[in-house]
Amino acid sequence: MIKGHVAIELHNHKTGLRDRIEGDNMVTNALNYVIPIVMGGNTSAENLMPLCKKALGSLMLFDGTLTEDKNNMFLPAEAHLVAFADRGLDTTHSDRGSLNSAETYQTDTGYQSVWDFSTSQANGTIKSLALSLNYSFDGYIRNSPYNLVGPFKTSGPSCKNLGGDKTEFYCYALCYDVENQYLYYIDPQLGGVSSRTERDDTGETKYLYSTEIHIMKAYVPTTKFKLADYPSPTNYGEEVTSFTIETGTVNTDCRGYFKNGYDGYAYMITPAGTAGKVEMYKLKLSDYSFEISEVQNFTVKSVNFYNNYGHSTANNGYAYIKSLDKKSIYIVNLSNTVDVQEVKLPNDYTLSDDYLMNLKNGGVKFSTSDSRFGICYPDGKVIINQQNGNYSNDPIRFNPLLITDNLVVFGHRAYLYYDYSHGNLLNNYLGTIYNLPQPIVKTAASSMKVVYTLTDID
Protein backbone atom coordinates (compact mmCIF):
# COMPACT_ATOMS: atom_id res chain seq x y z
CA MET A 1 0.00 0.00 0.00
CA ILE A 2 1.00 3.62 -0.53
CA LYS A 3 0.55 6.63 1.72
CA GLY A 4 0.95 10.20 0.53
CA HIS A 5 1.83 13.37 2.42
CA VAL A 6 1.85 16.87 0.95
CA ALA A 7 3.51 20.07 2.15
CA ILE A 8 2.88 23.35 0.33
CA GLU A 9 5.11 26.33 1.04
CA LEU A 10 4.33 29.88 -0.11
CA HIS A 11 7.07 32.50 0.00
CA ASN A 12 6.01 36.14 -0.36
CA HIS A 13 9.03 37.88 -1.87
CA LYS A 14 7.75 41.35 -0.96
CA THR A 15 7.10 40.76 2.74
CA GLY A 16 9.42 37.82 3.33
CA LEU A 17 6.59 35.88 4.98
CA ARG A 18 6.34 32.13 4.51
CA ASP A 19 3.17 30.06 4.85
CA ARG A 20 3.03 26.27 5.03
CA ILE A 21 0.10 23.89 4.66
CA GLU A 22 0.47 20.13 4.91
CA GLY A 23 -1.53 16.96 5.32
CA ASP A 24 -2.05 13.39 4.21
CA ASN A 25 -3.75 12.51 0.95
CA MET A 26 -5.69 9.53 -0.33
CA VAL A 27 -4.52 7.20 -3.09
CA THR A 28 -7.15 6.33 -5.70
CA ASN A 29 -7.70 3.01 -7.45
CA ALA A 30 -5.87 4.23 -10.56
CA LEU A 31 -2.80 2.04 -10.10
CA ASN A 32 -5.04 -1.03 -9.87
CA TYR A 33 -5.93 -0.37 -13.50
CA VAL A 34 -2.75 1.25 -14.80
CA ILE A 35 -0.46 -1.68 -14.01
CA PRO A 36 -2.51 -4.41 -15.77
CA ILE A 37 -3.19 -2.11 -18.73
CA VAL A 38 0.53 -1.62 -19.28
CA MET A 39 1.49 -5.23 -18.57
CA GLY A 40 -1.36 -6.60 -20.71
CA GLY A 41 -0.31 -4.32 -23.52
CA ASN A 42 3.06 -6.06 -23.67
CA THR A 43 4.90 -2.88 -22.67
CA SER A 44 8.17 -3.02 -20.78
CA ALA A 45 7.71 -2.46 -17.04
CA GLU A 46 10.56 0.04 -17.01
CA ASN A 47 8.31 2.47 -18.88
CA LEU A 48 6.01 2.60 -15.85
CA MET A 49 8.45 2.02 -13.00
CA PRO A 50 9.55 3.23 -10.60
CA LEU A 51 5.94 4.15 -9.85
CA CYS A 52 6.94 7.25 -7.89
CA LYS A 53 8.61 8.77 -10.97
CA LYS A 54 6.29 7.55 -13.71
CA ALA A 55 2.87 6.21 -12.72
CA LEU A 56 2.64 8.94 -10.04
CA GLY A 57 5.31 11.22 -11.44
CA SER A 58 3.48 14.42 -12.44
CA LEU A 59 1.45 16.98 -10.49
CA MET A 60 -1.84 18.77 -11.23
CA LEU A 61 -3.26 21.74 -9.30
CA PHE A 62 -6.98 22.61 -9.25
CA ASP A 63 -9.06 25.58 -8.11
CA GLY A 64 -11.85 23.45 -6.62
CA THR A 65 -12.32 20.57 -4.22
CA LEU A 66 -11.94 17.01 -5.50
CA THR A 67 -14.37 14.32 -4.37
CA GLU A 68 -12.47 12.02 -2.03
CA ASP A 69 -13.46 8.70 -3.51
CA LYS A 70 -11.05 5.96 -4.57
CA ASN A 71 -12.92 5.63 -7.85
CA ASN A 72 -12.61 9.35 -8.61
CA MET A 73 -9.86 8.99 -11.19
CA PHE A 74 -10.82 11.40 -13.98
CA LEU A 75 -10.31 15.11 -14.64
CA PRO A 76 -13.00 16.91 -12.64
CA ALA A 77 -15.69 19.13 -14.13
CA GLU A 78 -16.28 21.08 -10.92
CA ALA A 79 -12.61 21.98 -10.33
CA HIS A 80 -10.59 23.71 -13.04
CA LEU A 81 -6.98 22.94 -13.85
CA VAL A 82 -4.69 25.76 -12.68
CA ALA A 83 -1.23 24.39 -13.47
CA PHE A 84 0.74 21.17 -13.83
CA ALA A 85 4.32 19.94 -13.70
CA ASP A 86 6.19 16.81 -14.76
CA ARG A 87 9.80 15.72 -14.18
CA GLY A 88 11.25 18.48 -16.32
CA LEU A 89 12.13 22.16 -16.10
CA ASP A 90 9.73 24.86 -17.29
CA THR A 91 10.09 28.41 -16.03
CA THR A 92 8.48 30.00 -19.10
CA HIS A 93 4.81 29.07 -19.14
CA SER A 94 2.37 30.38 -16.55
CA ASP A 95 0.47 27.08 -16.30
CA ARG A 96 3.56 24.93 -15.72
CA GLY A 97 6.05 24.25 -12.95
CA SER A 98 9.43 22.56 -12.59
CA LEU A 99 10.81 19.55 -10.75
CA ASN A 100 13.35 20.57 -8.11
CA SER A 101 15.82 17.76 -8.73
CA ALA A 102 18.13 18.90 -5.92
CA GLU A 103 15.44 18.28 -3.30
CA THR A 104 13.90 15.21 -4.96
CA TYR A 105 15.24 11.92 -3.65
CA GLN A 106 14.51 8.39 -2.48
CA THR A 107 13.77 8.10 1.23
CA ASP A 108 14.20 5.06 3.47
CA THR A 109 10.52 4.19 3.05
CA GLY A 110 9.54 5.74 -0.27
CA TYR A 111 10.19 8.82 -2.37
CA GLN A 112 9.99 12.60 -2.11
CA SER A 113 9.26 14.74 -5.16
CA VAL A 114 9.52 18.52 -5.01
CA TRP A 115 8.10 20.97 -7.55
CA ASP A 116 8.70 24.71 -7.75
CA PHE A 117 6.36 27.34 -9.19
CA SER A 118 7.79 30.80 -9.79
CA THR A 119 6.04 34.10 -9.10
CA SER A 120 4.57 34.05 -12.62
CA GLN A 121 3.32 30.44 -12.45
CA ALA A 122 0.18 28.79 -10.98
CA ASN A 123 -1.32 32.11 -9.91
CA GLY A 124 -4.89 32.02 -8.67
CA THR A 125 -6.88 29.97 -6.19
CA ILE A 126 -5.61 26.46 -5.41
CA LYS A 127 -7.82 24.08 -3.45
CA SER A 128 -6.60 20.61 -4.41
CA LEU A 129 -3.71 18.61 -5.88
CA ALA A 130 -3.34 15.24 -7.60
CA LEU A 131 -0.49 13.09 -8.86
CA SER A 132 -0.76 11.59 -12.33
CA LEU A 133 1.18 9.80 -15.05
CA ASN A 134 4.57 11.02 -16.20
CA TYR A 135 6.35 9.53 -19.17
CA SER A 136 9.73 10.45 -20.55
CA PHE A 137 10.66 7.69 -22.98
CA ASP A 138 8.86 8.98 -26.06
CA GLY A 139 9.90 12.41 -27.21
CA TYR A 140 6.96 12.78 -29.59
CA ILE A 141 4.22 12.57 -26.99
CA ARG A 142 3.18 15.70 -25.15
CA ASN A 143 3.23 15.08 -21.43
CA SER A 144 0.39 17.28 -20.24
CA PRO A 145 -3.13 16.90 -18.82
CA TYR A 146 -4.47 18.20 -22.14
CA ASN A 147 -3.22 15.07 -23.87
CA LEU A 148 -5.61 12.25 -22.98
CA VAL A 149 -3.74 9.43 -24.74
CA GLY A 150 -0.81 7.87 -22.92
CA PRO A 151 1.89 5.97 -24.81
CA PHE A 152 0.90 2.55 -23.46
CA LYS A 153 -0.98 0.60 -26.11
CA THR A 154 -3.31 -2.26 -25.19
CA SER A 155 -5.60 -4.57 -27.17
CA GLY A 156 -8.34 -3.81 -29.68
CA PRO A 157 -10.77 -5.46 -32.10
CA SER A 158 -9.79 -6.61 -35.56
CA CYS A 159 -11.50 -7.23 -38.86
CA LYS A 160 -10.83 -9.41 -41.88
CA ASN A 161 -9.05 -7.84 -44.79
CA LEU A 162 -9.52 -8.98 -48.38
CA GLY A 163 -7.02 -11.76 -47.86
CA GLY A 164 -8.92 -13.13 -44.88
CA ASP A 165 -6.30 -12.26 -42.29
CA LYS A 166 -6.75 -10.28 -39.12
CA THR A 167 -5.91 -6.65 -39.55
CA GLU A 168 -6.07 -3.61 -37.33
CA PHE A 169 -8.34 -0.70 -38.17
CA TYR A 170 -9.70 2.53 -36.78
CA CYS A 171 -12.95 1.85 -34.91
CA TYR A 172 -15.66 4.26 -33.78
CA ALA A 173 -15.79 3.29 -30.11
CA LEU A 174 -19.13 3.68 -28.29
CA CYS A 175 -18.85 2.05 -24.85
CA TYR A 176 -16.93 -0.58 -22.90
CA ASP A 177 -18.18 -3.30 -20.55
CA VAL A 178 -15.48 -3.29 -17.87
CA GLU A 179 -16.88 -6.33 -16.07
CA ASN A 180 -16.82 -8.58 -19.14
CA GLN A 181 -14.14 -6.69 -21.11
CA TYR A 182 -16.19 -6.16 -24.28
CA LEU A 183 -15.81 -3.14 -26.53
CA TYR A 184 -18.87 -1.97 -28.47
CA TYR A 185 -18.13 0.07 -31.57
CA ILE A 186 -19.37 1.15 -34.98
CA ASP A 187 -17.53 -0.69 -37.73
CA PRO A 188 -16.10 1.70 -40.35
CA GLN A 189 -15.93 -1.08 -42.93
CA LEU A 190 -19.57 -2.16 -42.80
CA GLY A 191 -22.50 -0.17 -44.12
CA GLY A 192 -21.95 3.38 -45.26
CA VAL A 193 -23.72 5.88 -47.48
CA SER A 194 -26.35 4.96 -50.04
CA SER A 195 -28.53 7.18 -52.21
CA ARG A 196 -31.89 7.13 -53.91
CA THR A 197 -33.78 9.54 -56.15
CA GLU A 198 -37.17 11.15 -55.62
CA ARG A 199 -39.15 13.80 -57.42
CA ASP A 200 -40.05 16.90 -55.45
CA ASP A 201 -43.29 18.89 -55.71
CA THR A 202 -42.03 20.70 -58.80
CA GLY A 203 -41.25 17.44 -60.58
CA GLU A 204 -37.48 17.82 -60.35
CA THR A 205 -35.37 14.84 -59.39
CA LYS A 206 -33.37 15.08 -56.18
CA TYR A 207 -30.93 12.73 -54.50
CA LEU A 208 -31.59 11.62 -50.92
CA TYR A 209 -28.89 10.00 -48.79
CA SER A 210 -28.75 7.67 -45.81
CA THR A 211 -26.05 5.99 -43.73
CA GLU A 212 -26.24 2.33 -42.72
CA ILE A 213 -24.58 1.79 -39.33
CA HIS A 214 -23.45 -1.56 -37.89
CA ILE A 215 -22.66 -1.90 -34.18
CA MET A 216 -20.16 -4.59 -33.24
CA LYS A 217 -19.02 -6.29 -30.05
CA ALA A 218 -15.49 -7.63 -29.53
CA TYR A 219 -13.67 -9.19 -26.59
CA VAL A 220 -10.95 -6.66 -25.79
CA PRO A 221 -9.24 -7.48 -22.47
CA THR A 222 -7.56 -4.50 -20.84
CA THR A 223 -7.49 -5.05 -17.06
CA LYS A 224 -8.78 -8.63 -16.71
CA PHE A 225 -7.18 -11.53 -18.53
CA LYS A 226 -8.19 -15.13 -19.11
CA LEU A 227 -5.78 -18.04 -18.98
CA ALA A 228 -5.39 -18.20 -22.76
CA ASP A 229 -5.22 -14.46 -23.47
CA TYR A 230 -2.17 -13.09 -25.26
CA PRO A 231 -0.68 -9.63 -24.70
CA SER A 232 -2.43 -7.07 -26.93
CA PRO A 233 -4.78 -9.62 -28.54
CA THR A 234 -6.83 -8.66 -31.58
CA ASN A 235 -10.17 -10.45 -31.75
CA TYR A 236 -12.88 -10.41 -34.39
CA GLY A 237 -16.04 -8.49 -33.61
CA GLU A 238 -19.57 -9.85 -33.93
CA GLU A 239 -22.54 -7.77 -35.03
CA VAL A 240 -25.01 -6.68 -32.35
CA THR A 241 -27.45 -4.57 -34.37
CA SER A 242 -27.71 -2.15 -37.27
CA PHE A 243 -29.81 0.87 -38.20
CA THR A 244 -30.04 3.62 -40.80
CA ILE A 245 -29.78 7.40 -40.41
CA GLU A 246 -31.45 9.58 -43.05
CA THR A 247 -29.45 12.69 -43.97
CA GLY A 248 -31.76 14.10 -46.63
CA THR A 249 -29.95 15.87 -49.44
CA VAL A 250 -26.67 15.89 -47.51
CA ASN A 251 -24.19 13.27 -48.72
CA THR A 252 -22.29 12.49 -45.52
CA ASP A 253 -21.15 9.35 -43.72
CA CYS A 254 -22.51 9.42 -40.14
CA ARG A 255 -20.71 6.33 -38.86
CA GLY A 256 -18.08 8.25 -36.93
CA TYR A 257 -20.25 10.98 -35.42
CA PHE A 258 -21.87 9.27 -32.42
CA LYS A 259 -20.05 10.19 -29.21
CA ASN A 260 -20.55 8.78 -25.73
CA GLY A 261 -22.20 11.45 -23.57
CA TYR A 262 -21.41 9.57 -20.31
CA ASP A 263 -25.07 9.64 -19.28
CA GLY A 264 -26.11 6.29 -20.76
CA TYR A 265 -26.42 7.57 -24.33
CA ALA A 266 -24.28 8.38 -27.35
CA TYR A 267 -25.26 11.48 -29.30
CA MET A 268 -25.01 12.77 -32.82
CA ILE A 269 -25.70 16.51 -32.80
CA THR A 270 -25.60 18.57 -35.98
CA PRO A 271 -26.76 22.13 -36.67
CA ALA A 272 -29.15 22.14 -39.64
CA GLY A 273 -27.72 25.16 -41.39
CA THR A 274 -26.08 27.99 -39.48
CA ALA A 275 -29.09 29.87 -38.08
CA GLY A 276 -29.67 27.95 -34.85
CA LYS A 277 -31.69 24.84 -35.71
CA VAL A 278 -30.14 21.64 -34.35
CA GLU A 279 -30.83 17.97 -35.11
CA MET A 280 -30.02 15.34 -32.49
CA TYR A 281 -30.04 11.54 -32.39
CA LYS A 282 -29.67 9.54 -29.16
CA LEU A 283 -28.30 6.00 -29.09
CA LYS A 284 -29.01 4.08 -25.88
CA LEU A 285 -25.87 2.54 -24.38
CA SER A 286 -26.79 1.88 -20.75
CA ASP A 287 -28.37 -1.55 -21.34
CA TYR A 288 -26.38 -2.39 -24.50
CA SER A 289 -29.63 -2.35 -26.50
CA PHE A 290 -28.38 0.41 -28.85
CA GLU A 291 -31.90 1.64 -29.45
CA ILE A 292 -31.78 4.65 -31.75
CA SER A 293 -34.17 7.55 -31.19
CA GLU A 294 -36.14 9.43 -33.77
CA VAL A 295 -34.50 12.68 -34.78
CA GLN A 296 -35.05 15.40 -32.18
CA ASN A 297 -34.97 19.09 -33.10
CA PHE A 298 -34.45 22.26 -31.13
CA THR A 299 -33.68 25.83 -32.09
CA VAL A 300 -31.36 28.31 -30.39
CA LYS A 301 -32.29 31.89 -31.17
CA SER A 302 -29.93 34.65 -32.32
CA VAL A 303 -26.90 32.43 -32.93
CA ASN A 304 -24.78 31.37 -35.88
CA PHE A 305 -23.50 27.79 -35.69
CA TYR A 306 -20.65 25.99 -37.42
CA ASN A 307 -22.69 23.25 -39.07
CA ASN A 308 -20.23 20.61 -40.24
CA TYR A 309 -21.07 17.05 -39.18
CA GLY A 310 -19.12 15.75 -36.18
CA HIS A 311 -18.03 19.13 -34.82
CA SER A 312 -20.79 19.40 -32.20
CA THR A 313 -21.27 17.06 -29.27
CA ALA A 314 -23.28 16.40 -26.11
CA ASN A 315 -21.87 15.46 -22.72
CA ASN A 316 -23.54 14.92 -19.35
CA GLY A 317 -26.71 16.75 -20.31
CA TYR A 318 -25.22 19.66 -22.27
CA ALA A 319 -24.64 20.22 -25.97
CA TYR A 320 -21.42 21.95 -27.06
CA ILE A 321 -21.64 23.65 -30.45
CA LYS A 322 -19.02 25.74 -32.25
CA SER A 323 -19.93 29.22 -33.41
CA LEU A 324 -19.75 29.94 -37.13
CA ASP A 325 -16.63 32.09 -36.70
CA LYS A 326 -15.11 29.43 -34.38
CA LYS A 327 -14.35 32.00 -31.68
CA SER A 328 -17.01 30.72 -29.27
CA ILE A 329 -18.57 27.52 -27.96
CA TYR A 330 -22.29 27.51 -27.20
CA ILE A 331 -23.34 25.39 -24.21
CA VAL A 332 -26.99 24.29 -24.44
CA ASN A 333 -28.83 22.66 -21.54
CA LEU A 334 -30.57 19.70 -23.18
CA SER A 335 -33.19 19.62 -20.41
CA ASN A 336 -34.10 23.23 -21.19
CA THR A 337 -32.81 24.30 -24.58
CA VAL A 338 -33.56 27.99 -23.99
CA ASP A 339 -30.81 27.83 -21.35
CA VAL A 340 -27.85 28.74 -23.56
CA GLN A 341 -24.45 30.14 -22.65
CA GLU A 342 -22.01 31.58 -25.17
CA VAL A 343 -18.42 30.94 -24.10
CA LYS A 344 -15.93 33.11 -25.95
CA LEU A 345 -12.35 31.96 -26.25
CA PRO A 346 -9.93 34.37 -24.55
CA ASN A 347 -7.24 36.44 -26.27
CA ASP A 348 -8.94 36.19 -29.66
CA TYR A 349 -8.11 32.48 -30.02
CA THR A 350 -9.90 30.58 -32.78
CA LEU A 351 -11.01 26.95 -32.68
CA SER A 352 -9.25 24.60 -35.07
CA ASP A 353 -11.04 22.22 -37.43
CA ASP A 354 -10.62 19.35 -34.95
CA TYR A 355 -13.72 17.92 -33.30
CA LEU A 356 -14.77 18.76 -29.76
CA MET A 357 -13.97 15.80 -27.50
CA ASN A 358 -16.08 14.78 -24.50
CA LEU A 359 -14.35 14.55 -21.13
CA LYS A 360 -15.69 11.82 -18.87
CA ASN A 361 -16.87 14.01 -15.99
CA GLY A 362 -18.23 16.79 -18.22
CA GLY A 363 -16.96 19.51 -20.50
CA VAL A 364 -15.02 19.19 -23.73
CA LYS A 365 -11.45 19.32 -24.90
CA PHE A 366 -10.68 21.44 -27.97
CA SER A 367 -7.71 22.71 -29.94
CA THR A 368 -7.00 26.14 -31.33
CA SER A 369 -5.85 27.16 -34.78
CA ASP A 370 -2.32 27.77 -33.45
CA SER A 371 -2.04 24.22 -32.05
CA ARG A 372 -2.90 24.82 -28.40
CA PHE A 373 -5.11 22.49 -26.40
CA GLY A 374 -7.91 23.76 -24.19
CA ILE A 375 -10.83 22.69 -22.00
CA CYS A 376 -14.31 24.20 -21.91
CA TYR A 377 -16.00 23.32 -18.61
CA PRO A 378 -19.78 22.95 -18.12
CA ASP A 379 -19.87 26.21 -16.12
CA GLY A 380 -18.35 28.12 -19.06
CA LYS A 381 -14.81 28.38 -17.73
CA VAL A 382 -12.20 28.03 -20.49
CA ILE A 383 -8.53 27.22 -20.00
CA ILE A 384 -5.96 27.02 -22.80
CA ASN A 385 -2.53 25.43 -22.63
CA GLN A 386 0.11 28.13 -22.73
CA GLN A 387 2.47 25.92 -24.71
CA ASN A 388 1.54 25.58 -28.36
CA GLY A 389 2.80 22.91 -30.70
CA ASN A 390 2.82 21.67 -34.25
CA TYR A 391 0.09 19.28 -35.38
CA SER A 392 2.40 17.73 -37.95
CA ASN A 393 4.63 16.50 -35.11
CA ASP A 394 1.80 15.52 -32.78
CA PRO A 395 1.23 11.75 -32.67
CA ILE A 396 -2.40 12.14 -31.55
CA ARG A 397 -3.96 12.63 -34.96
CA PHE A 398 -7.56 12.43 -33.68
CA ASN A 399 -8.78 12.57 -30.09
CA PRO A 400 -10.34 9.45 -28.57
CA LEU A 401 -14.08 8.91 -28.83
CA LEU A 402 -14.31 6.98 -25.57
CA ILE A 403 -12.86 7.09 -22.05
CA THR A 404 -13.67 3.89 -20.16
CA ASP A 405 -14.31 3.41 -16.45
CA ASN A 406 -11.00 1.54 -16.15
CA LEU A 407 -8.73 4.26 -17.60
CA VAL A 408 -8.54 3.16 -21.24
CA VAL A 409 -9.19 5.38 -24.26
CA PHE A 410 -10.47 4.06 -27.59
CA GLY A 411 -11.32 5.49 -30.98
CA HIS A 412 -8.29 7.71 -31.56
CA ARG A 413 -5.61 7.79 -34.20
CA ALA A 414 -2.16 7.92 -32.75
CA TYR A 415 1.56 7.26 -33.11
CA LEU A 416 3.45 7.16 -36.36
CA TYR A 417 0.30 8.14 -38.28
CA TYR A 418 -1.07 4.61 -38.58
CA ASP A 419 -4.75 3.81 -37.95
CA TYR A 420 -5.19 1.47 -35.00
CA SER A 421 -8.18 0.10 -33.17
CA HIS A 422 -6.03 -0.45 -30.09
CA GLY A 423 -6.84 1.21 -26.83
CA ASN A 424 -4.31 3.21 -24.85
CA LEU A 425 -3.87 4.13 -21.22
CA LEU A 426 -5.64 7.36 -20.27
CA ASN A 427 -2.94 9.93 -19.62
CA ASN A 428 -4.37 12.39 -17.10
CA TYR A 429 -5.89 10.19 -14.40
CA LEU A 430 -6.04 11.20 -10.73
CA GLY A 431 -3.62 8.88 -8.92
CA THR A 432 -3.88 10.68 -5.59
CA ILE A 433 -6.21 13.32 -4.14
CA TYR A 434 -5.37 16.04 -1.63
CA ASN A 435 -7.84 18.75 -0.66
CA LEU A 436 -6.28 21.68 1.16
CA PRO A 437 -7.80 22.51 4.58
CA GLN A 438 -8.08 26.09 3.35
CA PRO A 439 -7.58 27.51 -0.15
CA ILE A 440 -4.34 29.10 -1.26
CA VAL A 441 -4.52 32.29 -3.29
CA LYS A 442 -1.19 32.55 -5.05
CA THR A 443 -0.23 35.91 -6.55
CA ALA A 444 2.70 37.29 -8.51
CA ALA A 445 4.26 38.31 -5.19
CA SER A 446 4.80 34.69 -4.16
CA SER A 447 6.61 31.59 -5.30
CA MET A 448 5.41 28.14 -4.27
CA LYS A 449 7.03 24.81 -3.44
CA VAL A 450 5.11 21.53 -3.35
CA VAL A 451 6.75 18.67 -1.44
CA TYR A 452 5.02 15.36 -2.15
CA THR A 453 6.19 12.34 -0.13
CA LEU A 454 5.03 8.84 -1.02
CA THR A 455 5.60 6.09 1.53
CA ASP A 456 5.32 2.31 1.32
CA ILE A 457 3.23 0.96 4.20
CA ASP A 458 2.41 -2.59 5.25
N, C-alpha and C positions, 0 to 999 in steps of 0.2 A: 504494500500500500504506500501511497505518497501523501505527504502533508505539505502544505504551502504556507509560507509566512511572507507578508509584504510590509516593507517600510518605505514611506514616501517622505522625502525631505524637500522643503521649499526654502530657497535662499533669496531674500530680498536684497538686491545689490545696492539699493538706495539707502535703506535703513540699517542694513547689516543683520536684521532679524532672521532667525531660522525657525521654521515650524516643522514638526515631525508627526506623522500619523502612521500607525502600524497595527497589524492584526493578522489573524489566521484566515486563510481562504479555503473554499471547498474545491475538490477536484471532481470534475464531471465524469460521465461515462465515455467520453470521447475515445480514450486510449483503448477501451474494450472493443471498439470498432476499428480504430486506425491500425492496430497491429495485425489483425487477421486480414484486413484489406490489402495491406502491403505484402504480407507473407503469401497470401493466396494469389496475388498478382505476379508472383515469381520475381519480386524485386529484392535486391540484396539488402540484408538487414542493416548494413552500414549506412544506407541512405536514410534510415530512420533513427539510428542510434548513434551516440547516447541520447536517450529520450529527452534529457534536460536541455540539450543543445538543438535538437531537431523537432521531435514531436511536440515539445513544449518550449520551443526556442525563440518565439517572437512574442511581442507584447502589443495589446490593443487597449486604448483608453476610451471611455465613453462618458457622455454627459448625463446619463440617466442610470437608474438602478437596474441591475440585472436580477431576474428571478432566480433565487437560489434553489435550483432543482438539478439533480444529477443528469437528467435528460434534456436540460436546456443547453444545447450544444451549437446553436445557430446564431448568426448575426441578429441582434435584436431589432425590432421595429420601433420600440418605445424609447430606446436609448441610442443616440447618434454617435457615430465614430468621430472622435476628436483628433486622435493621432495614433501612430503605430511605430514600432521599431523592430528590426530584426537583429542579426548578429554583425551588421556592418556599421559603417560610419556615414552619417548624413547630417551635416550642419547647415544645409542650404534650404531645405524645404520646410515650411511651417507646420506641416502635418506629419513630420517624421521625427525620429530621435536616433540616438547612437548608442551602441554597446560600449560600455566602459570596460575595456579588456583588462586594464590594470587592476580593477577591483572585482573582476569576475574570476571565480576559481572553484575547484572541487573542495568540498568540506569533508570532514570525517564521516558524515552520515548522509551526504547528498551533494548539492550544488547550489552556488549563489551566482545569480546573474544580476548585473547592474546596468541600468540604462540612464543616460543623461539627456535632458531636454533643455536647450538654451533659452535665453530670454525671448527669442522670436518663435519658439516652437511650443506646440500643445497649449496655446493660450485659450482660455475660456474656462467653463465649469467642468470639473471632472468628478464623477460620482462612483465610477467603477472601473475595474481593470480585469483583463483576461489574458492568459497565455494561449498561444496557438502554434500552428505549424511553422517551422522555418526550414527551408531547404537551400542548399548552397552548391549542389553538385551539377546543376544544369544552368548554364549562363544565359540561356534563352528565355527562361521562365521568370516572369515578374513576381517577386516575392512581396505581395501586398494583399491586404484584405479585399481589395477590389478585384483581384483575380480569384475566381471561385474554383479553378481547376488546378489541383495539385499534380505533380509529375508522376504519381504512382498509378500505373495502369492496372486495371483488374479485368475481369472477364466480360463477355458480351455475347449477344446472339449472332448467328451466322445465317447465310442463305446459300442456295445452290447457284453457282454460276453456270454458264452455258455448257461447260464441260462436266458438270455434275459434282464438282468438288465443293467443299466448304470454302466460303470466302467471307471476308469481313466487309461491312458496309455501314453507311451512316444511317442510323435509325432515328425515327421521331418518337422519342421516349414519352410515355404518358404517366405511368405510375409503377411502383415497385412493391411487391409483397415481401416484406422483410422476413416474416415468419417462415414462408415457404421458398423464398429466394427466387421468385419469378418476376421477370420484367415484362410489362405490357407496353406495346409500342405500335405505331403505325408503320407499316412496311412501305418503303419508298419504291419498291420494285413491283408491287402489285397494285392493280387499279390505275387510277390516273384520270386524265381529262378526256371526255368524249363530247361530241357535238351533235346537234340535230338542227333541222331547219323548220321554221314555221312562217306562216304569212300573218302579218299584222293587219290591223283594221283597214289600212289603206291598200292592202293587197301586195305589199312589198315583202320579199323574203328576208328573214333575219335568222342569224345563227344564235342558238342558245347552247350554253355549256353547262356541264356538270362534272363533279369529281367523285370518282368511286374510291372509297377508303376502306382498307382492310386492317383490322386490329389483330395483332399477333401476341402470342404468349411464349416465352422461352425461359428455360431454367438457366439462371445466371447467378451462380453462387458468388457471394462477395464477402460475407462474414460468417457463414456456416458452410461446412464442407462435408460431403459424404465420403465413405471409405474409398470409392473408386474415382473421385473427382481429381482432375489434373489442375495444375496451376494455370490460370487464365484460360479456362476451357471456352470453346465456342460451340454452342449447341443450336440445332435447328429450331426455329419457331413453329408453332402450330396456330392455325387461324382460330380466333374466338368469335368474331362477328364481322360484318361489313355493312356499310350504309353509303348513301349518296347525298352529296351537297349540291344544290342547284345554285349556280352563280349568274344566271341570266345571260346577258350579252357580254359578260366579262370572261375572257379566256384566261383562267388562272388555275393553277394546281393547288388545292387547299390542303394537301396531305401533311404539310409541315407546319400548319398554322394553329393547331390546337396546343394550348399550353396549360399545364397543371396550375390551378389557382389555389391549391392547398386548402380548399374548403370542401373537398369531396367531388369537385367537378374540374374538368378541363374546359377552356373557353376558346372560341374563335371570335374575336371582335374586330369589325372592320367598318370604318366610316363609309357610308354610301354617298360618295361625293365629298365635297369639302365644307358644306354649309351647316353641319351639325347633326345630320341624321346618322344613326349608328345601327348596324345589324349585329346581332349576337347569337351564337349557338352555344349550348351547354351540353357537355358530354359527361354522363354520370360515371364516376370512378369508384365511389366509396364502397360499392358492393360488387365491383368488377362486372357489372351488367353492361356497361358502355351504351346505355340508352341515350340516344341523341334527341335533343329537344327540337321543336319547331323553331323557325327563326323568330327571334324577339327583336323588336325595334324600339328605340327611344331617340329623342331629339334633344340636343343641348342648344339653347338659344344663344345667338350673338357670338358664335365662335367660328373659327376656320380651322378645319382638321387636315392633317396629312393623311391621305386616304389610301396609301398603298397597303396591300394585304400583308399581314404578319407583323406590322409595325406597332399595332396596339395590343394591349393585353389586359387581363383581369386577374387580380390577386387578392385573396382574403376579403372579398366583398367590394372591392373598388376597381374601376376601370382606369387605365392609364393610357392616354391618347396624346400623340404628338400634335403640336400646332402646325399649321401649314408652313410657317416660316422656320420651324424647328428650333425656336428659341424658348419654347414653353412646353410643359407637360400639363395636360388637364387631368385632374383626378375627379372621377365621377362616382358618387355613392350609388351602387347598384340597387340598394334598397329604397332609394329616394333620388331619382335621377335629376331632380332639380337642384340637388345639393352638389354643386360643382365648384372646384377650386382651381384657379389657374396658377401654376407654379412656374415662375420665370427663372431661367438659368442666370446665375450671377455673372457679372463682368462681361456681358455680351457674348457669352459662349453660345455655340450652336450645336445642336444634336447631330451626330453622324448618321449615316444611312444604316447603321446596325440596328437590330431589333432591340426593343426593351425586354429585359430579362427579369422574370419573377424571382424575388428572394423568398425563402421559405417562410419567414415570420411576417412578411408583408413588405411592401415597397418594391421598387424595381432598380436594377442596375442599368446604366446607360453609358454610352461613350460620346465624346465630343468630336467635332470635326478636326481638332488638332491633336487627336489621339490621347485624350485624358479619359480616365474612368470616373464615373460618379454614381451616387445613389440618391434616388428620390424617395423619401420616406412617406408613409401614409398621412402624416400631419402636415406635409408640404415642405418640410425641411430638405434642402438640397446640399450635398457636400460633393466636392470635386477634387480628385487627386491632384496635388500640386505638381507632381512629376508627370510630364507627358512622355510619349514614346513614338514609335514608328510601327504602324500596323504591318508593314511588310516584314518586320523582324519579330512580330509577336506570334508565338506558336498557337495561341487560342484564336483560331480563325472564326469560329462562331461560338457564342456562349451556350452553356448547357440548357436543355429544355426542362430538366428534372433534377431536383435535389431530394435524395431519399432520406428516410428517417434514420438510416444507419451510415450517414456521411459519405455517400457515393453520389457522383454526378453522372448523368447520362445525356446523350443527345447533343454533344458538342463536336466540333471538328478541331483537332489539336495535333501539334507536334509533327514537324517535318512535312506539313501540308497534305498528309494523307487523310483519307476519310475512314474513320474507324467507328464501329459500334461499341467498342469497349467503354466501360465506365472508368472513372478516375476517382481518387480520393478528393473529397471536398477540401479546399485549401484553408478556409478561414473559420474553422470550427472554434468553439469556446472549450478549451481544455481545462481551465480553472476559472473560478468566479470569485472576485473580491469586491464587496460593496463597502465604500468608505463610511465610517461612522458619521462623518459630516462632510459635505462637499468641499472641494478645493476650488477656488477661483484663481487661476494662474493668470498673471498679467505680464506685460513686457518688462516689468521691474524685477521679475524673479526668474531664476533657473530652477530646475527640478531634477531630482535624482530618485529613481525607483530601484529599490533593492528587493529582489525576489529570491527567496530561499526555498528550495525544494528539499525535502528530507524523506529518506526511506524509513518506514516504520513497520514494526512487526504486526 
